[in-house]
Amino acid sequence: MAGVSAGLAAYGLWFAGWRLSTAWVVAGLALVALIAEHANVSLSRRVVVSVSLLPALFAAVLLGPLAAMLVYSVSAFGLRFPFVGRVTYAANRALVGAVTGLVAHGMATVVPSHTGGAVAAATVGAMCAGTIDVSLTTVTYTLRGNRDWLRLLTELLPMVIAASPFYASVVALLVLGYSAVSPWTLPLFFAPALAAQRFFVLYQDQRRLTSELVNANETLERANLSFASALVATLDARDRYTAGHSAAVAVYARDIAARMGLSEEQQQLAHLCGLVHDIGKIGLPPGVLEKPGALSADERAEMQRHSEIGERILSNVDTYAEIASIVRHHHERLDGAGYPDGLAGNEIPLLSRIIAVADAYNAMTSDRPYRDAMPSHVARLRLAEAVETQFDTAVVAAFEAILATSAEPYRVGSFGLVRPMLRAEDGSTTLSALTA
């Protein structure tokens, strides 16, 4: 039906005396419109935009409705649609060009001055073209069985409103330059317009790639956390006395990192390292981990191997190289008397120093088969006494500031559920552990 209507419109215009004057200009405008539409930009699954209306509107204002019909209908063949769909849109655009050309011609004749007439014709023509184009597109979309036509309409109308002043001003300048200077001024305007559209295409591609990268990183973070949680569950199943210890250390480590002003990425890394810091205990000989009493000297030496074993386990995971190194060094001491490498001071990774404090505190405030849990205030005093020998002063100070204002369940590591760090709407981070 659109094709028949377009044919009748063309016949009516021809019968009314309209002709395709300056054929080479019309052909050039049609080519520009085709190129512009072929390089269109996808704003969503259903909406694409281009500057193809610019040459069509210029043809409508300067050359009349028949030229506008041809230029705008040719642009439809640049769409990445099946051929039948392009024919339908070509017919729709032919009708848009015809009406726009008639309206623009009427405005140009009403306004007496040449400059005023060009501006008025371009302004009203842009509004008319956008409105009719959106209306016909919505009708075609609905006739194809789509029911969400209102959503499409609300997506398209704001773009028409925003684009109309741009089209009007550019076309008015084109018309005045064409008439007052030379037809060869056209490339000076259309070339930048096509370049701007191309830059917008590159911008959209960059946005899409960035969005995909963010989604991939989020998926990887969830996978990392799931993998770490599975490892911890395996360890907890073997050692019922330390079940929940890794989860508590993870929360403490992340909160210390936050208190020290580390980046969110470092906070998340501290959380992950805390979860897996003792994973090397899985590789200990039977009986060592489960022993109810104090360990012998040989058993203690065997137990101290767990940080090295943990590094070997984690280093087999492609994305865990940094985590493996942090886990290896979480039992080093500032005075160099720790294990496995005897590192001292700043040689020890900062996150390893953080986990060392969180690990020691939770171990002291937890029941063990060979001793009862220490009260929180006693464990905090032990940490303070060991600064600059075993523990980093800045880390202990940050943790003390957290514990001083925390409820008792937090101080003794009674976490009912541990989640990754959450971000509030105002951008601040929130505690991800729900106390029992």
C-alpha positions in Angstrom: 0.0 0.0 0.0 2.9 2.4 0.8 4.3 1.7 -2.6 1.1 2.5 -4.4 0.7 5.7 -2.3 4.2 6.8 -3.2 3.6 6.1 -6.9 0.4 8.1 -6.8 2.1 10.9 -5.0 4.9 11.0 -7.6 2.4 11.1 -10.4 0.4 13.9 -8.7 3.5 16.0 -8.3 4.6 15.5 -11.9 1.1 16.3 -13.1 1.2 19.5 -10.9 4.3 20.6 -12.7 7.1 19.6 -10.4 10.3 18.3 -12.2 13.7 17.0 -11.3 15.8 20.1 -12.1 19.6 20.0 -11.8 19.8 16.2 -12.2 23.5 16.0 -11.1 22.7 17.7 -7.8 19.8 15.4 -7.2 22.0 12.3 -8.0 24.7 13.6 -5.7 22.3 14.2 -2.9 20.8 10.7 -3.4 24.4 9.2 -3.2 25.2 11.1 0.0 21.9 9.9 1.6 22.6 6.3 0.6 26.1 6.4 2.0 24.9 8.0 5.2 22.2 5.4 5.7 24.6 2.6 5.0 26.8 3.9 7.8 23.9 4.3 10.2 24.3 3.9 14.0 22.4 1.4 16.1 21.1 3.0 19.3 19.2 -0.1 20.3 17.9 -3.4 18.9 15.1 -1.5 17.1 16.4 2.0 16.5 19.1 3.1 14.0 20.0 6.8 13.2 21.9 8.5 10.4 22.2 11.9 8.7 20.4 10.7 5.6 17.6 13.1 6.3 20.0 16.0 5.8 20.4 15.8 2.0 16.7 14.9 1.6 15.7 18.0 3.6 18.0 20.1 1.5 16.4 18.7 -1.7 13.0 19.5 -0.2 13.8 23.1 0.6 15.8 24.0 -2.5 14.6 21.6 -5.3 11.1 20.7 -4.3 9.0 17.7 -3.3 9.8 15.4 -6.3 13.6 15.7 -5.7 13.1 15.1 -2.0 11.0 12.0 -2.8 13.9 10.5 -4.9 16.7 11.4 -2.5 15.0 10.1 0.6 13.7 7.0 -1.0 17.1 6.0 -2.3 18.5 6.3 1.2 16.3 3.4 2.4 18.4 1.0 0.3 21.3 1.6 2.5 19.5 0.0 5.4 20.7 -3.5 6.5 17.3 -5.0 6.0 16.0 -7.7 3.7 15.2 -6.3 0.2 11.4 -6.4 0.8 11.9 -4.3 4.0 14.1 -1.8 2.2 11.4 -1.4 -0.5 8.8 -0.7 2.1 10.9 1.9 3.8 11.8 3.4 0.5 8.1 3.9 -0.2 7.6 5.4 3.3 10.5 7.8 2.8 9.2 8.8 -0.6 6.0 9.9 1.0 7.9 11.7 3.8 10.0 13.6 1.1 6.9 14.5 -0.9 5.0 16.0 2.1 8.2 17.7 3.4 8.9 19.2 0.1 5.4 20.7 -0.2 5.4 22.1 3.3 8.9 23.6 2.9 7.9 25.1 -0.5 4.8 26.6 1.1 6.9 28.2 3.9 9.4 29.6 1.5 6.7 31.4 -0.4 5.0 32.7 2.7 8.1 34.4 4.1 9.2 37.3 1.9 12.9 37.4 2.3 15.2 34.8 0.8 17.1 34.2 4.0 14.0 34.1 6.2 12.3 31.8 3.8 15.2 29.4 3.8 15.3 29.3 7.6 11.5 28.9 7.9 11.4 26.2 5.2 14.2 24.3 6.8 12.8 24.5 10.3 9.3 23.5 9.5 10.5 20.9 7.0 12.7 19.3 9.6 9.9 19.0 12.1 7.5 17.8 9.4 9.9 15.2 8.1 10.8 13.8 11.5 7.2 13.6 12.6 5.9 11.9 9.5 8.9 9.5 9.4 8.3 8.4 13.0 4.6 8.0 12.4 5.0 5.8 9.3 7.8 3.8 10.9 5.6 3.1 13.9 2.6 2.1 11.7 4.8 -0.2 9.7 6.3 -1.7 12.9 2.8 -2.3 14.3 1.4 -3.8 11.1 4.2 -6.4 11.3 2.7 -7.8 14.5 4.7 -5.9 17.1 2.7 -4.8 20.1 5.2 -2.5 21.8 4.7 0.3 19.3 4.3 2.8 22.2 7.8 2.0 23.5 9.2 2.5 19.9 7.4 5.8 19.6 8.8 7.0 22.9 12.3 6.1 21.7 12.0 7.9 18.4 10.2 11.1 19.3 13.0 12.5 21.6 15.5 12.0 18.8 13.3 13.8 16.4 12.9 16.7 18.8 16.6 16.9 19.5 17.7 16.6 15.8 15.3 19.1 14.3 17.2 22.2 15.3 20.4 20.7 14.0 18.9 19.8 10.6 17.2 23.1 10.3 20.3 25.2 10.9 22.5 23.1 8.7 20.0 23.0 5.8 19.4 26.7 6.0 23.2 27.3 5.7 23.4 24.8 2.8 20.6 26.6 0.9 22.0 30.0 1.4 25.5 28.9 0.4 24.2 27.1 -2.7 22.2 30.1 -3.8 24.6 32.9 -2.9 28.0 31.2 -3.5 28.1 28.1 -5.6 26.6 24.5 -5.8 30.2 23.4 -5.0 29.7 24.5 -1.4 27.7 21.4 -0.7 30.7 19.0 -0.1 31.9 21.5 2.5 28.9 20.7 4.6 28.1 17.1 3.8 31.6 15.8 4.2 31.8 16.9 7.9 28.3 15.5 8.5 29.3 12.1 7.3 32.6 12.3 9.2 30.6 13.2 12.4 28.4 10.2 11.8 31.4 7.9 11.4 32.9 9.2 14.6 29.6 8.5 16.3 29.7 4.9 15.0 33.2 4.5 16.4 32.0 5.9 19.7 29.0 3.5 19.8 31.4 0.6 19.1 33.7 1.7 21.9 30.7 1.9 24.3 29.6 -1.6 23.3 33.1 -3.0 23.7 33.4 -1.3 27.1 30.1 -2.7 28.2 31.0 -6.2 27.1 34.3 -5.9 29.0 32.6 -4.8 32.1 30.2 -7.7 31.9 33.0 -10.1 31.3 34.9 -8.8 34.3 31.8 -9.1 36.5 31.3 -12.6 35.3 35.0 -13.4 36.1 34.7 -11.9 39.5 31.6 -14.0 40.3 33.4 -17.1 39.0 36.5 -16.3 41.1 34.3 -15.9 44.2 32.4 -19.1 43.5 35.7 -21.0 42.9 37.2 -19.7 46.1 34.0 -20.5 48.1 34.1 -24.1 46.7 37.8 -24.5 47.9 36.9 -23.1 51.3 34.0 -25.5 51.6 36.3 -28.4 50.9 38.7 -27.2 53.6 35.8 -26.6 56.1 34.5 -30.1 55.5 37.9 -31.5 56.5 38.5 -29.3 59.6 35.3 -28.7 61.5 37.2 -26.7 64.2 38.2 -24.0 61.7 35.0 -24.0 59.7 34.0 -20.4 59.0 37.5 -19.1 59.8 38.4 -18.3 56.2 35.1 -16.5 55.7 35.7 -14.3 58.7 39.2 -13.6 57.7 38.0 -12.5 54.3 35.5 -10.0 55.8 38.1 -8.6 58.2 40.7 -8.3 55.5 38.4 -6.5 53.2 37.2 -4.1 55.9 40.8 -3.3 56.9 41.6 -2.6 53.3 38.6 -0.3 53.1 39.6 1.5 56.3 43.1 2.0 55.0 41.7 3.7 51.9 42.7 1.1 49.4 40.8 1.0 46.1 37.7 -1.1 45.7 39.7 -3.5 43.5 42.2 -4.0 46.3 39.4 -4.5 48.8 37.8 -7.2 46.6 41.3 -8.8 46.2 41.7 -8.8 50.0 38.4 -10.5 50.4 39.3 -13.2 47.9 42.7 -13.7 49.3 41.2 -14.0 52.8 38.9 -16.7 51.6 41.6 -18.9 50.2 44.5 -18.0 52.5 44.5 -21.4 54.2 43.6 -23.5 51.2 47.1 -25.2 51.3 45.9 -27.1 54.5 44.1 -29.4 52.1 47.5 -30.8 51.1 48.7 -31.6 54.6 49.2 -35.2 55.6 46.2 -36.9 57.3 46.1 -36.4 61.0 48.0 -33.1 61.2 45.0 -30.8 60.6 42.6 -33.0 62.6 44.8 -33.5 65.6 42.9 -32.5 68.7 45.9 -31.4 70.8 49.0 -29.3 70.4 51.3 -30.2 67.5 54.8 -31.6 67.8 57.8 -29.8 66.4 57.7 -32.0 63.2 53.9 -31.6 62.9 54.3 -27.8 63.3 56.9 -27.7 60.6 54.5 -29.7 58.4 51.7 -27.3 59.2 53.9 -24.3 58.2 54.1 -25.7 54.7 50.5 -24.9 54.1 51.3 -21.4 52.7 53.6 -22.9 50.1 51.1 -25.6 49.2 48.4 -23.0 48.9 50.6 -21.0 46.5 51.2 -24.1 44.3 47.5 -24.8 44.2 46.4 -21.3 43.4 49.2 -20.7 40.9 47.6 -23.3 38.6 44.7 -20.9 38.1 45.4 -18.5 35.3 44.0 -15.4 37.0 45.3 -16.2 40.5 49.0 -15.4 40.2 48.8 -12.3 42.5 46.5 -14.1 44.9 49.0 -17.1 45.1 51.8 -14.7 46.0 49.8 -13.0 48.7 48.7 -16.4 50.2 52.3 -17.6 50.2 53.4 -14.6 52.4 50.6 -14.3 54.9 52.7 -15.8 57.7 55.7 -13.6 57.2 56.6 -11.2 60.1 57.8 -7.6 60.0 61.0 -8.6 61.8 61.8 -11.3 59.3 61.2 -14.2 61.6 58.2 -15.5 59.7 57.8 -18.2 57.0 58.3 -19.4 54.4 60.8 -16.9 53.0 61.7 -14.8 56.0 60.6 -11.5 54.3 60.7 -8.4 56.5 59.0 -5.0 56.5 57.8 -3.7 53.2 59.2 -6.8 51.4 55.9 -8.4 52.5 53.0 -7.6 50.2 50.5 -5.2 51.9 47.6 -7.5 51.5 49.6 -10.3 53.0 50.2 -8.1 56.1 46.5 -7.3 56.2 45.6 -11.0 56.1 48.2 -11.8 58.8 46.4 -9.5 61.2 42.9 -10.7 60.3 44.0 -14.3 60.5 45.7 -14.1 63.8 42.8 -12.1 65.4 40.2 -14.6 64.3 42.3 -17.6 65.4 42.7 -16.0 68.8 38.9 -15.3 69.2 37.9 -18.8 68.0 37.6 -22.0 70.0 40.3 -24.7 69.3 40.4 -28.2 70.6 43.4 -27.4 72.7 42.2 -24.0 74.1 39.2 -21.8 74.5 38.6 -18.6 72.5 40.2 -15.5 73.9 37.9 -12.5 74.7 38.0 -9.8 72.0 39.7 -7.3 74.2 42.5 -9.7 75.0 43.1 -10.6 71.3 43.2 -6.9 70.5 45.8 -6.3 73.2 47.9 -9.2 71.8 47.8 -7.6 68.3 48.9 -4.2 69.8 51.8 -5.9 71.6 53.1 -7.5 68.4 53.2 -4.4 66.2 56.5 -3.7 64.4 57.7 -7.2 65.3 55.0 -9.5 63.9 52.3 -7.1 62.6 52.2 -3.9 60.6 51.3 -0.9 62.8 49.1 0.8 60.2 47.2 -2.4 59.6 46.6 -3.1 63.4 45.6 0.6 63.9 43.0 0.3 61.1 41.6 -2.9 62.4 41.4 -1.6 66.0 39.5 1.4 64.7 37.0 -1.0 63.1 36.7 -3.2 66.2 36.3 -0.3 68.5 33.0 0.7 66.9 31.7 -2.8 66.0 29.1 -4.9 67.8 30.3 -8.0 69.6 29.1 -10.5 67.0 31.5 -8.9 64.5 34.3 -8.8 67.0 34.1 -12.6 67.5 33.5 -13.4 63.9 29.9 -14.6 64.1 29.0 -14.2 60.5 25.8 -15.8 59.3 26.4 -15.1 55.6 29.3 -13.6 53.7 28.8 -11.8 50.4 31.0 -9.7 48.1 31.3 -6.0 48.9 28.1 -4.2 48.0 27.9 -0.7 46.7 25.2 1.6 47.8 23.4 4.1 45.6 25.5 7.0 46.9 28.7 5.1 45.9 29.7 4.1 49.4 30.6 0.5 50.2 28.5 -1.5 52.8 29.5 -4.3 55.0 28.7 -7.6 53.3 28.5 -9.8 56.3 25.3 -10.3 58.1 25.9 -11.0 61.8 24.1 -13.9 63.3 
